[in-house]
């Protein structure tokens, strides 16, 4: 990890949980297919420097289908079918902002503007959802949330679904803003995700905090 996150997180890399976690992931990679590829595990931190973080969107764990996960929550590479949750995010984006859904699911344009697309768990065994939960990744990503919470500038934390909302206690709401709703998955999107206007609300909170809003549009080319 060669970004400005390194000095902020370096103390984690000597912790017993981290050493056990890395051993577990290496063992899993030796025994089965693990997503995302090794070089993409920390993509969220590489694409969004700490100094640039304005928004943190929290996912649970990576997509477990072939070629889907590439280190950013909810995002897939351009040549991969758009997963249902992301289709629903795009529907809400169109309803909220009038932006036409792009033909691909790559959210890197958001990441490059300061939207940290963080999963709570950073790896998963192929075709086995949740298989790397409770192995230590949550300890690491909770620390990332705490470090973002320490920023003096306002950050908007977007918490979709009950799992993400459990992280509320790590966030100082006097300084930052939390935007939450049900998860965008097909199972829960109709219970209040649709119509929640998270994009407008996020940009309003940023502007009110003296920060530049996010351009949520994604290239159609």
GROMACS elastic network, one bead per residue, 0.5 to 0.9 nm:
[ bonds ]
;  ai    aj funct       b0    kb
    1     4     6  0.85405   500
    1     5     6  0.73824   500
    1     6     6  0.58153   500
    1    42     6  0.75375   500
    1    45     6  0.79885   500
    1    46     6  0.73311   500
    2     5     6  0.76035   500
    2     6     6  0.61738   500
    2    46     6  0.76913   500
    3     6     6  0.58769   500
    3     7     6  0.86451   500
    3    45     6  0.73917   500
    3    46     6  0.62025   500
    3    47     6  0.89628   500
    3    48     6  0.89084   500
    3    49     6  0.64635   500
    3    50     6  0.81599   500
    4     7     6  0.65807   500
    4     8     6  0.74041   500
    4    45     6  0.88541   500
    4    46     6  0.89692   500
    4    49     6  0.61946   500
    4    50     6  0.61450   500
    4    51     6  0.75071   500
    5     8     6  0.52111   500
    5     9     6  0.61076   500
    5    10     6  0.82235   500
    5    45     6  0.69712   500
    5    46     6  0.84964   500
    5    49     6  0.68672   500
    5    50     6  0.58913   500
    5    51     6  0.88104   500
    5   144     6  0.89026   500
    6     9     6  0.53417   500
    6    10     6  0.55251   500
    7    10     6  0.52025   500
    7    11     6  0.79022   500
    8    11     6  0.75479   500
    8    12     6  0.89678   500
    8   144     6  0.87286   500
    8   147     6  0.75570   500
    9    12     6  0.56257   500
    9    13     6  0.74114   500
    9   140     6  0.85002   500
    9   143     6  0.79244   500
    9   144     6  0.76944   500
    9   147     6  0.86597   500
   10    13     6  0.55297   500
   10    14     6  0.77846   500
   11    14     6  0.61185   500
   11    15     6  0.72017   500
   12    15     6  0.53031   500
   12    16     6  0.87445   500
   12    17     6  0.85276   500
   12    18     6  0.66480   500
   12   140     6  0.71998   500
   12   143     6  0.86538   500
   13    16     6  0.84134   500
   13    17     6  0.88239   500
   13    18     6  0.58329   500
   13    19     6  0.71897   500
   14    17     6  0.85147   500
   14    18     6  0.67888   500
   14    19     6  0.69150   500
   15    18     6  0.53774   500
   15    19     6  0.65740   500
   15    20     6  0.88650   500
   16    19     6  0.52285   500
   16    20     6  0.62148   500
   16    21     6  0.85095   500
   17    20     6  0.51659   500
   17    21     6  0.59672   500
   17    22     6  0.86358   500
   17   135     6  0.81352   500
   17   136     6  0.59247   500
   17   137     6  0.88456   500
   17   139     6  0.81779   500
   18    22     6  0.61169   500
   18    23     6  0.85015   500
   18   136     6  0.66893   500
   18   137     6  0.81054   500
   18   139     6  0.87569   500
   18   140     6  0.79080   500
   19    22     6  0.53260   500
   19    23     6  0.62354   500
   19    24     6  0.86538   500
   20    23     6  0.51078   500
   20    24     6  0.61440   500
   20    25     6  0.87248   500
   20   135     6  0.81997   500
   20   136     6  0.79691   500
   21    24     6  0.50385   500
   21    25     6  0.62244   500
   21    26     6  0.86262   500
   21   135     6  0.60163   500
   21   136     6  0.56708   500
   21   137     6  0.72829   500
   22    25     6  0.51226   500
   22    26     6  0.61253   500
   22    27     6  0.84993   500
   23    26     6  0.52089   500
   23    27     6  0.61241   500
   23    28     6  0.86008   500
   24    27     6  0.50961   500
   24    28     6  0.61606   500
   24    29     6  0.86651   500
   24   132     6  0.89996   500
   24   135     6  0.79279   500
   25    29     6  0.61409   500
   25    30     6  0.86065   500
   25    34     6  0.81747   500
   25   123     6  0.77686   500
   25   124     6  0.88564   500
   25   132     6  0.82368   500
   26    29     6  0.50407   500
   26    30     6  0.62432   500
   26    31     6  0.87283   500
   27    30     6  0.51019   500
   27    31     6  0.63105   500
   27    32     6  0.86308   500
   28    31     6  0.51109   500
   28    32     6  0.58043   500
   28    33     6  0.74631   500
   28    34     6  0.68893   500
   28   125     6  0.73405   500
   29    32     6  0.54344   500
   29    33     6  0.57918   500
   29    34     6  0.55899   500
   29    35     6  0.89571   500
   29   125     6  0.82587   500
   30    33     6  0.78688   500
   32   125     6  0.70493   500
   32   126     6  0.75012   500
   33   124     6  0.87485   500
   33   125     6  0.60506   500
   33   126     6  0.54121   500
   33   127     6  0.89712   500
   34    37     6  0.69294   500
   34    38     6  0.84814   500
   34    64     6  0.81823   500
   34   123     6  0.67715   500
   34   124     6  0.56398   500
   34   126     6  0.53890   500
   35    38     6  0.78145   500
   35    40     6  0.87763   500
   35    41     6  0.81793   500
   35    62     6  0.71663   500
   35    63     6  0.76037   500
   35    64     6  0.64389   500
   35    65     6  0.81229   500
   35    66     6  0.79732   500
   35    67     6  0.80120   500
   35    68     6  0.81631   500
   35    69     6  0.61227   500
   35    70     6  0.78044   500
   35    71     6  0.87981   500
   35   122     6  0.85703   500
   35   123     6  0.56539   500
   35   124     6  0.54101   500
   35   125     6  0.62923   500
   35   126     6  0.62821   500
   36    39     6  0.79822   500
   36    40     6  0.59366   500
   36    41     6  0.59232   500
   36    62     6  0.72460   500
   36    63     6  0.82120   500
   36    64     6  0.83131   500
   36    67     6  0.78398   500
   36    68     6  0.77745   500
   36    70     6  0.52786   500
   36    71     6  0.62927   500
   36   122     6  0.79314   500
   36   123     6  0.61952   500
   36   124     6  0.74450   500
   37    40     6  0.54640   500
   37    41     6  0.66370   500
   37    67     6  0.88784   500
   37    69     6  0.81084   500
   37    70     6  0.72138   500
   37    71     6  0.85803   500
   37   123     6  0.87676   500
   38    41     6  0.55778   500
   38    42     6  0.85257   500
   38   123     6  0.89999   500
   39    42     6  0.74330   500
   39    43     6  0.78566   500
   39    70     6  0.88695   500
   39    71     6  0.89684   500
   40    43     6  0.50544   500
   40    44     6  0.84796   500
   40    69     6  0.83942   500
   40    70     6  0.54255   500
   40    71     6  0.51899   500
   40    72     6  0.86921   500
   41    44     6  0.80489   500
   41    69     6  0.89821   500
   41    70     6  0.71389   500
   41    71     6  0.50873   500
   41    72     6  0.86361   500
   41   122     6  0.61139   500
   41   123     6  0.69483   500
   42    45     6  0.55216   500
   42    46     6  0.63904   500
   42    47     6  0.88301   500
   42    70     6  0.89800   500
   42    71     6  0.60374   500
   42    72     6  0.84469   500
   42   122     6  0.77403   500
   43    47     6  0.59483   500
   43    48     6  0.83369   500
   43    70     6  0.71660   500
   43    72     6  0.64903   500
   44    47     6  0.54136   500
   44    48     6  0.60252   500
   44    49     6  0.86717   500
   44    71     6  0.59173   500
   44    72     6  0.53664   500
   44    73     6  0.82126   500
   44   108     6  0.89743   500
   44   111     6  0.71691   500
   44   115     6  0.89548   500
   44   116     6  0.61379   500
   44   117     6  0.57998   500
   44   118     6  0.62029   500
   44   119     6  0.87232   500
   45    48     6  0.53139   500
   45    49     6  0.61857   500
   45    50     6  0.76287   500
   45    71     6  0.89878   500
   45   116     6  0.74254   500
   45   117     6  0.86636   500
   45   118     6  0.83349   500
   46    49     6  0.64935   500
   47   108     6  0.76003   500
   47   111     6  0.59256   500
   47   112     6  0.58575   500
   47   114     6  0.85257   500
   47   116     6  0.82440   500
   48    51     6  0.83213   500
   48    52     6  0.64648   500
   48    53     6  0.65380   500
   48   111     6  0.55263   500
   48   112     6  0.58232   500
   48   113     6  0.74542   500
   48   114     6  0.55669   500
   48   115     6  0.68375   500
   48   116     6  0.58703   500
   48   117     6  0.84542   500
   49    52     6  0.53253   500
   49    53     6  0.65955   500
   49   112     6  0.86256   500
   49   114     6  0.74313   500
   49   116     6  0.85241   500
   50    53     6  0.54485   500
   50   114     6  0.84252   500
   50   116     6  0.87845   500
   50   147     6  0.88188   500
   50   148     6  0.74530   500
   50   151     6  0.89833   500
   51    54     6  0.88117   500
   51   114     6  0.85647   500
   51   151     6  0.85982   500
   52   112     6  0.86751   500
   52   113     6  0.74224   500
   52   115     6  0.83289   500
   53    56     6  0.72874   500
   53   111     6  0.88804   500
   53   113     6  0.80447   500
   53   115     6  0.60775   500
   53   116     6  0.62919   500
   53   148     6  0.75676   500
   53   151     6  0.88527   500
   53   155     6  0.71489   500
   54   113     6  0.81792   500
   54   114     6  0.52055   500
   54   115     6  0.60747   500
   54   116     6  0.77931   500
   54   153     6  0.81099   500
   54   154     6  0.70198   500
   54   156     6  0.63636   500
   54   157     6  0.86843   500
   54   206     6  0.76077   500
   54   211     6  0.79308   500
   54   212     6  0.87187   500
   54   213     6  0.87891   500
   54   214     6  0.86613   500
   55   114     6  0.63478   500
   55   116     6  0.60731   500
   55   117     6  0.84934   500
   55   154     6  0.88294   500
   55   155     6  0.53909   500
   55   157     6  0.58056   500
   55   158     6  0.73037   500
   55   202     6  0.78866   500
   55   206     6  0.86472   500
   55   214     6  0.88271   500
   56   114     6  0.83594   500
   56   115     6  0.56963   500
   56   117     6  0.62097   500
   56   118     6  0.70048   500
   56   145     6  0.83314   500
   56   148     6  0.83899   500
   56   155     6  0.73379   500
   56   156     6  0.63140   500
   56   158     6  0.60316   500
   56   159     6  0.84963   500
   57    73     6  0.77309   500
   57   115     6  0.70642   500
   57   116     6  0.61908   500
   57   117     6  0.51723   500
   57   118     6  0.61942   500
   57   119     6  0.83240   500
   57   156     6  0.84605   500
   57   157     6  0.61284   500
   57   159     6  0.64583   500
   57   160     6  0.81200   500
   57   164     6  0.89995   500
   58    73     6  0.70760   500
   58   116     6  0.82185   500
   58   117     6  0.63831   500
   58   118     6  0.51027   500
   58   119     6  0.56381   500
   58   120     6  0.68722   500
   58   157     6  0.77982   500
   58   158     6  0.65437   500
   58   159     6  0.59384   500
   58   160     6  0.73451   500
   58   164     6  0.61238   500
   59    62     6  0.80740   500
   59    72     6  0.87448   500
   59    73     6  0.53232   500
   59    74     6  0.69717   500
   59   117     6  0.75031   500
   59   118     6  0.60550   500
   59   120     6  0.61567   500
   59   121     6  0.83380   500
   59   159     6  0.80990   500
   59   160     6  0.77366   500
   59   163     6  0.85260   500
   59   164     6  0.68465   500
   60    73     6  0.77753   500
   60   118     6  0.83557   500
   60   119     6  0.50899   500
   60   120     6  0.50272   500
   60   121     6  0.61627   500
   60   122     6  0.86794   500
   60   130     6  0.85082   500
   60   163     6  0.71756   500
   60   164     6  0.71916   500
   61    64     6  0.86082   500
   61    73     6  0.76022   500
   61   119     6  0.53696   500
   61   120     6  0.60319   500
   61   122     6  0.61680   500
   61   123     6  0.69410   500
   61   124     6  0.70959   500
   61   129     6  0.78181   500
   61   130     6  0.65674   500
   61   132     6  0.82635   500
   61   133     6  0.78523   500
   62    68     6  0.83398   500
   62    69     6  0.56615   500
   62    70     6  0.81446   500
   62    71     6  0.73601   500
   62    72     6  0.80408   500
   62    73     6  0.66999   500
   62    74     6  0.79871   500
   62   119     6  0.68015   500
   62   120     6  0.88854   500
   62   121     6  0.70864   500
   62   122     6  0.63566   500
   62   123     6  0.61645   500
   62   124     6  0.62484   500
   62   129     6  0.81749   500
   62   130     6  0.84298   500
   63    66     6  0.85038   500
   63    67     6  0.88862   500
   63    68     6  0.59259   500
   63    69     6  0.51232   500
   63    70     6  0.87182   500
   63    73     6  0.84149   500
   63    74     6  0.79490   500
   63    75     6  0.88679   500
   63    76     6  0.84879   500
   63    83     6  0.88899   500
   63   123     6  0.89442   500
   63   124     6  0.76886   500
   63   126     6  0.86454   500
   63   127     6  0.85631   500
   63   129     6  0.75839   500
   64    67     6  0.86019   500
   64    68     6  0.70951   500
   64    69     6  0.69903   500
   64   123     6  0.88540   500
   64   124     6  0.62652   500
   64   125     6  0.67023   500
   64   126     6  0.50140   500
   64   128     6  0.63445   500
   64   129     6  0.60361   500
   64   130     6  0.86970   500
   65    68     6  0.57018   500
   65    69     6  0.75892   500
   65   126     6  0.62422   500
   65   127     6  0.56753   500
   65   128     6  0.87397   500
   66    69     6  0.78926   500
   66   126     6  0.72665   500
   66   127     6  0.81074   500
   67    70     6  0.77454   500
   67    76     6  0.79392   500
   67    77     6  0.75667   500
   67    79     6  0.89589   500
   67    80     6  0.70652   500
   68    75     6  0.79384   500
   68    76     6  0.50911   500
   68    77     6  0.65212   500
   68    80     6  0.64329   500
   68    81     6  0.82940   500
   68    82     6  0.89864   500
   68    83     6  0.87286   500
   69    72     6  0.73223   500
   69    73     6  0.80987   500
   69    74     6  0.84685   500
   69    75     6  0.72019   500
   69    76     6  0.58585   500
   69    77     6  0.77030   500
   69   123     6  0.88802   500
   70    73     6  0.84274   500
   70    75     6  0.73613   500
   70    76     6  0.63791   500
   70    77     6  0.69352   500
   71    75     6  0.79962   500
   71    76     6  0.87437   500
   71   117     6  0.83108   500
   71   118     6  0.80336   500
   71   119     6  0.79781   500
   71   122     6  0.71610   500
   71   123     6  0.85898   500
   72    75     6  0.54879   500
   72    76     6  0.77855   500
   72   106     6  0.89010   500
   72   107     6  0.76412   500
   72   108     6  0.79845   500
   72   111     6  0.82740   500
   72   116     6  0.81674   500
   72   117     6  0.50847   500
   72   118     6  0.61508   500
   72   119     6  0.70396   500
   73    76     6  0.84921   500
   73   107     6  0.87771   500
   73   116     6  0.88650   500
   73   117     6  0.50641   500
   73   118     6  0.55188   500
   73   119     6  0.52679   500
   73   120     6  0.89886   500
   74    83     6  0.81148   500
   74    85     6  0.72856   500
   74    86     6  0.60052   500
   74    89     6  0.89519   500
   74   105     6  0.82120   500
   74   106     6  0.87898   500
   74   107     6  0.79496   500
   74   117     6  0.77815   500
   74   119     6  0.86109   500
   75    82     6  0.83707   500
   75    83     6  0.86202   500
   75    86     6  0.73832   500
   75   105     6  0.56284   500
   75   106     6  0.52393   500
   75   107     6  0.53418   500
   75   108     6  0.79109   500
   75   117     6  0.83790   500
   76    79     6  0.82014   500
   76    80     6  0.63392   500
   76    81     6  0.79296   500
   76    82     6  0.70390   500
   76    83     6  0.80556   500
   76   104     6  0.79724   500
   76   105     6  0.51298   500
   76   106     6  0.51166   500
   76   107     6  0.74723   500
   77    80     6  0.56084   500
   77    81     6  0.85768   500
   77    82     6  0.89224   500
   77   104     6  0.75762   500
   77   105     6  0.63397   500
   77   106     6  0.51447   500
   77   107     6  0.85005   500
   78    81     6  0.80759   500
   78    82     6  0.86781   500
   78   103     6  0.83039   500
   78   104     6  0.50162   500
   78   105     6  0.58675   500
   78   106     6  0.54057   500
   79   104     6  0.70795   500
   79   105     6  0.84481   500
   79   106     6  0.89610   500
   80    83     6  0.86323   500
   80   104     6  0.73679   500
   80   105     6  0.74501   500
   80   106     6  0.89657   500
   81   104     6  0.72640   500
   81   105     6  0.74655   500
   82    85     6  0.83818   500
   82    86     6  0.63887   500
   82    87     6  0.62979   500
   82   103     6  0.82256   500
   82   104     6  0.63192   500
   82   105     6  0.52710   500
   82   106     6  0.88127   500
   83    86     6  0.54777   500
   83    87     6  0.62222   500
   83    88     6  0.88513   500
   83   105     6  0.79194   500
   84    88     6  0.63037   500
   84    89     6  0.87005   500
   84   184     6  0.83633   500
   84   185     6  0.65069   500
   84   186     6  0.66163   500
   85    88     6  0.51509   500
   85    89     6  0.63263   500
   85    90     6  0.87628   500
   85   183     6  0.81410   500
   85   184     6  0.51314   500
   85   186     6  0.64995   500
   85   189     6  0.83205   500
   86    90     6  0.61542   500
   86    91     6  0.85241   500
   86   105     6  0.71582   500
   86   184     6  0.74253   500
   86   185     6  0.79952   500
   87    90     6  0.51145   500
   87    91     6  0.62450   500
   87    92     6  0.87643   500
   87   101     6  0.81518   500
   87   105     6  0.83806   500
   87   184     6  0.86559   500
   87   185     6  0.89521   500
   88    92     6  0.62222   500
   88    93     6  0.84604   500
   88   184     6  0.58322   500
   88   185     6  0.71100   500
   88   186     6  0.75342   500
   88   189     6  0.72628   500
   88   193     6  0.87422   500
   88   194     6  0.79905   500
   89    92     6  0.52051   500
   89    93     6  0.61073   500
   89    94     6  0.86771   500
   89   184     6  0.62564   500
   89   185     6  0.88089   500
   89   193     6  0.86959   500
   89   194     6  0.85505   500
   90    94     6  0.61416   500
   90    95     6  0.85743   500
   90    99     6  0.83882   500
   90   100     6  0.79648   500
   90   101     6  0.54000   500
   90   102     6  0.79905   500
   91    94     6  0.51459   500
   91    95     6  0.62381   500
   91    96     6  0.85285   500
   91   100     6  0.84894   500
   91   101     6  0.70217   500
   91   194     6  0.80924   500
   92    96     6  0.58250   500
   92    97     6  0.82427   500
   92   193     6  0.79019   500
   92   194     6  0.58131   500
   92   195     6  0.68485   500
   92   196     6  0.79543   500
   92   197     6  0.69698   500
   92   198     6  0.83045   500
   92   199     6  0.86726   500
   93    96     6  0.50584   500
   93    97     6  0.56447   500
   93    98     6  0.69615   500
   93    99     6  0.63550   500
   93   100     6  0.81044   500
   93   101     6  0.77161   500
   93   197     6  0.76031   500
   93   198     6  0.81925   500
   93   199     6  0.68343   500
   93   200     6  0.89984   500
   93   216     6  0.81628   500
   93   217     6  0.89141   500
   94    97     6  0.53983   500
   94   100     6  0.56877   500
   94   101     6  0.66411   500
   95    98     6  0.56646   500
   95    99     6  0.77819   500
   95   194     6  0.84820   500
   95   195     6  0.75960   500
   95   197     6  0.79466   500
   96    99     6  0.80917   500
   96   195     6  0.74933   500
   96   196     6  0.83001   500
   96   197     6  0.52568   500
   96   198     6  0.78233   500
   96   199     6  0.69102   500
   96   200     6  0.67282   500
   97   100     6  0.89149   500
   97   197     6  0.83409   500
   97   199     6  0.74513   500
   97   200     6  0.71265   500
   97   216     6  0.86549   500
   99   102     6  0.86443   500
   99   216     6  0.83449   500
   99   217     6  0.65423   500
   99   218     6  0.87864   500
  100   217     6  0.83190   500
  100   220     6  0.88998   500
  101   104     6  0.84105   500
  101   217     6  0.86121   500
  101   218     6  0.80895   500
  101   220     6  0.83454   500
  102   105     6  0.73635   500
  102   217     6  0.83845   500
  102   218     6  0.62752   500
  102   219     6  0.66870   500
  102   220     6  0.51590   500
  102   221     6  0.85585   500
  103   219     6  0.88387   500
  103   220     6  0.63191   500
  103   221     6  0.84688   500
  104   107     6  0.88575   500
  104   218     6  0.89997   500
  104   220     6  0.78831   500
  106   109     6  0.78152   500
  106   218     6  0.84139   500
  107   110     6  0.55711   500
  107   111     6  0.67107   500
  107   117     6  0.85748   500
  107   218     6  0.75245   500
  108   112     6  0.61411   500
  108   113     6  0.87521   500
  108   218     6  0.88619   500
  109   112     6  0.52909   500
  109   113     6  0.66742   500
  109   115     6  0.88884   500
  109   215     6  0.86841   500
  109   216     6  0.80757   500
  109   217     6  0.82399   500
  109   218     6  0.65115   500
  109   219     6  0.83210   500
  110   113     6  0.53327   500
  110   114     6  0.68337   500
  110   115     6  0.54499   500
  110   116     6  0.81384   500
  110   117     6  0.83704   500
  110   214     6  0.75397   500
  110   215     6  0.76330   500
  110   216     6  0.65985   500
  110   217     6  0.84750   500
  110   218     6  0.80514   500
  111   114     6  0.54860   500
  111   116     6  0.57741   500
  111   117     6  0.66037   500
  112   115     6  0.70785   500
  112   116     6  0.87271   500
  113   116     6  0.88728   500
  113   214     6  0.67163   500
  113   215     6  0.79518   500
  114   214     6  0.80756   500
  115   214     6  0.81629   500
  118   121     6  0.85832   500
  118   122     6  0.83459   500
  118   141     6  0.78970   500
  119   122     6  0.59582   500
  119   141     6  0.77099   500
  120   133     6  0.87301   500
  120   137     6  0.67413   500
  120   138     6  0.54624   500
  120   139     6  0.87509   500
  120   140     6  0.83549   500
  120   141     6  0.55477   500
  120   142     6  0.75279   500
  120   164     6  0.83899   500
  121   124     6  0.78688   500
  121   130     6  0.83882   500
  121   132     6  0.70094   500
  121   133     6  0.62867   500
  121   134     6  0.84930   500
  121   135     6  0.88402   500
  121   136     6  0.83251   500
  121   137     6  0.50966   500
  121   138     6  0.59122   500
  121   140     6  0.88000   500
  121   141     6  0.74065   500
  122   132     6  0.81996   500
  122   137     6  0.64996   500
  122   138     6  0.87031   500
  122   141     6  0.85832   500
  123   130     6  0.89656   500
  123   131     6  0.85143   500
  123   132     6  0.62832   500
  123   133     6  0.86461   500
  123   137     6  0.83414   500
  124   127     6  0.83241   500
  124   128     6  0.70528   500
  124   129     6  0.67897   500
  124   130     6  0.65417   500
  124   131     6  0.56672   500
  124   132     6  0.52459   500
  124   133     6  0.81499   500
  125   128     6  0.54766   500
  125   129     6  0.73227   500
  125   130     6  0.81159   500
  125   131     6  0.58993   500
  125   132     6  0.70112   500
  126   129     6  0.78341   500
  126   131     6  0.87896   500
  128   131     6  0.56753   500
  128   132     6  0.89669   500
  129   132     6  0.82511   500
  130   133     6  0.54174   500
  131   134     6  0.87917   500
  132   135     6  0.60453   500
  132   136     6  0.85939   500
  132   137     6  0.80422   500
  133   136     6  0.75919   500
  133   137     6  0.72351   500
  133   138     6  0.75998   500
  134   137     6  0.71069   500
  134   138     6  0.68587   500
  134   139     6  0.88055   500
  135   138     6  0.76976   500
  135   139     6  0.87939   500
  136   139     6  0.53648   500
  136   140     6  0.67630   500
  136   141     6  0.89867   500
  137   140     6  0.51560   500
  137   141     6  0.62001   500
  137   142     6  0.84778   500
  138   141     6  0.51121   500
  138   142     6  0.58140   500
  138   143     6  0.84071   500
  139   142     6  0.52692   500
  139   143     6  0.64088   500
  139   144     6  0.89404   500
  140   143     6  0.51918   500
  140   144     6  0.65475   500
  140   145     6  0.89742   500
  141   145     6  0.63115   500
  141   146     6  0.86037   500
  142   145     6  0.50484   500
  142   146     6  0.62419   500
  142   147     6  0.86619   500
  142   167     6  0.78409   500
  142   170     6  0.77251   500
  143   147     6  0.61378   500
  143   148     6  0.86037   500
  144   147     6  0.50853   500
  144   148     6  0.62153   500
  144   149     6  0.85089   500
  145   148     6  0.51401   500
  145   149     6  0.60688   500
  145   150     6  0.87474   500
  145   167     6  0.83714   500
  145   170     6  0.69040   500
  145   171     6  0.76854   500
  146   150     6  0.64123   500
  146   170     6  0.59860   500
  146   171     6  0.71380   500
  147   150     6  0.51330   500
  147   151     6  0.71083   500
  148   151     6  0.55021   500
  148   155     6  0.77546   500
  148   171     6  0.87984   500
  149   152     6  0.81560   500
  149   154     6  0.88706   500
  149   155     6  0.75792   500
  149   170     6  0.74077   500
  149   171     6  0.57279   500
  149   172     6  0.66140   500
  149   175     6  0.85196   500
  149   176     6  0.75516   500
  150   153     6  0.88379   500
  150   171     6  0.88676   500
  150   172     6  0.85665   500
  151   154     6  0.73389   500
  151   155     6  0.76933   500
  152   155     6  0.86985   500
  152   175     6  0.76418   500
  152   176     6  0.89905   500
  153   175     6  0.78143   500
  153   176     6  0.80391   500
  153   209     6  0.76578   500
  153   210     6  0.85976   500
  153   211     6  0.81527   500
  154   175     6  0.60956   500
  154   177     6  0.73103   500
  154   205     6  0.83274   500
  154   206     6  0.69693   500
  154   209     6  0.58643   500
  154   210     6  0.82087   500
  154   211     6  0.76708   500
  155   175     6  0.80452   500
  155   176     6  0.52171   500
  155   177     6  0.64651   500
  155   178     6  0.86017   500
  155   205     6  0.85907   500
  155   206     6  0.73828   500
  155   209     6  0.86344   500
  156   176     6  0.60657   500
  156   178     6  0.58223   500
  156   179     6  0.71372   500
  156   202     6  0.63469   500
  156   203     6  0.88310   500
  156   205     6  0.70848   500
  156   206     6  0.71603   500
  157   168     6  0.89429   500
  157   171     6  0.82834   500
  157   176     6  0.76061   500
  157   177     6  0.61659   500
  157   179     6  0.61667   500
  157   180     6  0.82494   500
  157   202     6  0.85982   500
  158   164     6  0.84277   500
  158   165     6  0.89231   500
  158   177     6  0.85475   500
  158   178     6  0.59944   500
  158   180     6  0.58431   500
  158   181     6  0.85726   500
  158   198     6  0.78090   500
  158   202     6  0.81331   500
  159   162     6  0.82204   500
  159   163     6  0.83561   500
  159   164     6  0.50037   500
  159   165     6  0.54331   500
  159   166     6  0.88028   500
  159   167     6  0.82102   500
  159   168     6  0.83051   500
  159   178     6  0.71280   500
  159   179     6  0.61580   500
  159   181     6  0.68873   500
  159   182     6  0.84998   500
  159   183     6  0.83152   500
  160   163     6  0.78878   500
  160   164     6  0.59222   500
  160   165     6  0.68916   500
  160   179     6  0.81777   500
  160   180     6  0.54449   500
  160   181     6  0.51851   500
  160   182     6  0.53690   500
  160   184     6  0.70818   500
  160   193     6  0.79878   500
  161   164     6  0.57011   500
  161   165     6  0.62544   500
  161   166     6  0.89958   500
  161   180     6  0.74926   500
  161   181     6  0.62180   500
  161   184     6  0.78544   500
  161   188     6  0.83399   500
  161   193     6  0.89628   500
  162   165     6  0.50250   500
  162   166     6  0.64300   500
  162   181     6  0.86687   500
  162   182     6  0.71972   500
  162   183     6  0.76694   500
  163   166     6  0.55098   500
  163   167     6  0.76890   500
  164   167     6  0.57415   500
  164   168     6  0.78474   500
  164   180     6  0.86852   500
  164   183     6  0.89271   500
  165   168     6  0.55564   500
  165   169     6  0.87570   500
  165   180     6  0.71932   500
  165   181     6  0.87281   500
  166   169     6  0.71154   500
  166   170     6  0.88882   500
  167   170     6  0.56512   500
  167   171     6  0.74263   500
  168   171     6  0.55100   500
  168   172     6  0.84022   500
  168   173     6  0.87518   500
  168   178     6  0.78818   500
  169   172     6  0.78009   500
  171   174     6  0.88863   500
  171   175     6  0.87293   500
  171   176     6  0.73125   500
  171   177     6  0.85861   500
  171   178     6  0.81726   500
  172   175     6  0.58299   500
  172   176     6  0.60328   500
  172   177     6  0.82547   500
  173   177     6  0.57462   500
  173   178     6  0.70508   500
  174   177     6  0.79170   500
  176   205     6  0.88929   500
  176   209     6  0.88601   500
  177   202     6  0.84423   500
  177   205     6  0.69692   500
  177   206     6  0.88466   500
  178   202     6  0.89081   500
  179   198     6  0.68427   500
  179   201     6  0.76103   500
  179   202     6  0.73527   500
  180   183     6  0.88235   500
  180   193     6  0.87171   500
  180   196     6  0.84606   500
  180   198     6  0.80273   500
  181   184     6  0.85818   500
  181   189     6  0.89000   500
  181   191     6  0.87229   500
  181   192     6  0.62615   500
  181   193     6  0.54563   500
  181   194     6  0.89504   500
  181   196     6  0.68318   500
  181   198     6  0.85578   500
  182   185     6  0.86009   500
  182   188     6  0.61359   500
  182   189     6  0.63089   500
  182   190     6  0.84051   500
  182   191     6  0.64841   500
  182   192     6  0.57290   500
  182   193     6  0.50904   500
  182   194     6  0.87848   500
  183   186     6  0.84942   500
  183   187     6  0.82568   500
  183   188     6  0.57995   500
  183   189     6  0.58641   500
  183   191     6  0.86926   500
  183   192     6  0.84613   500
  183   193     6  0.63206   500
  184   187     6  0.79962   500
  184   188     6  0.63440   500
  184   190     6  0.82670   500
  184   192     6  0.89589   500
  184   193     6  0.58913   500
  184   194     6  0.78633   500
  185   188     6  0.56287   500
  185   189     6  0.55585   500
  185   190     6  0.89833   500
  185   193     6  0.89820   500
  186   189     6  0.55342   500
  186   190     6  0.75648   500
  187   190     6  0.77289   500
  187   191     6  0.86155   500
  188   191     6  0.53709   500
  188   192     6  0.76551   500
  188   193     6  0.74185   500
  189   192     6  0.61646   500
  189   194     6  0.59115   500
  190   193     6  0.62177   500
  190   194     6  0.59211   500
  190   195     6  0.89274   500
  191   194     6  0.75361   500
  192   195     6  0.66091   500
  192   196     6  0.64370   500
  193   196     6  0.53827   500
  193   197     6  0.82397   500
  193   198     6  0.87123   500
  194   197     6  0.76314   500
  195   198     6  0.85542   500
  196   199     6  0.88253   500
  196   201     6  0.86292   500
  197   200     6  0.57080   500
  197   201     6  0.62159   500
  197   202     6  0.85941   500
  198   201     6  0.50759   500
  198   202     6  0.58558   500
  198   203     6  0.85493   500
  199   202     6  0.51496   500
  199   203     6  0.62699   500
  199   204     6  0.85800   500
  199   214     6  0.84603   500
  199   216     6  0.75094   500
  200   203     6  0.52586   500
  200   204     6  0.60934   500
  200   205     6  0.86136   500
  201   204     6  0.50674   500
  201   205     6  0.61543   500
  201   206     6  0.86305   500
  202   205     6  0.51752   500
  202   206     6  0.62381   500
  202   207     6  0.86643   500
  202   213     6  0.78852   500
  202   214     6  0.82927   500
  203   206     6  0.50021   500
  203   207     6  0.60550   500
  203   208     6  0.84558   500
  203   211     6  0.87829   500
  203   212     6  0.79434   500
  203   214     6  0.63296   500
  203   215     6  0.88979   500
  204   207     6  0.51584   500
  204   208     6  0.60427   500
  204   209     6  0.85142   500
  204   213     6  0.75586   500
  205   208     6  0.51266   500
  205   209     6  0.61836   500
  205   210     6  0.87953   500
  205   211     6  0.85622   500
  205   213     6  0.85818   500
  206   209     6  0.50433   500
  206   210     6  0.63790   500
  206   212     6  0.64044   500
  206   213     6  0.57934   500
  206   214     6  0.84724   500
  207   210     6  0.50771   500
  207   211     6  0.51539   500
  207   212     6  0.60662   500
  207   213     6  0.60942   500
  208   211     6  0.73785   500
  209   212     6  0.89035   500
  214   217     6  0.88498   500
  215   218     6  0.83626   500
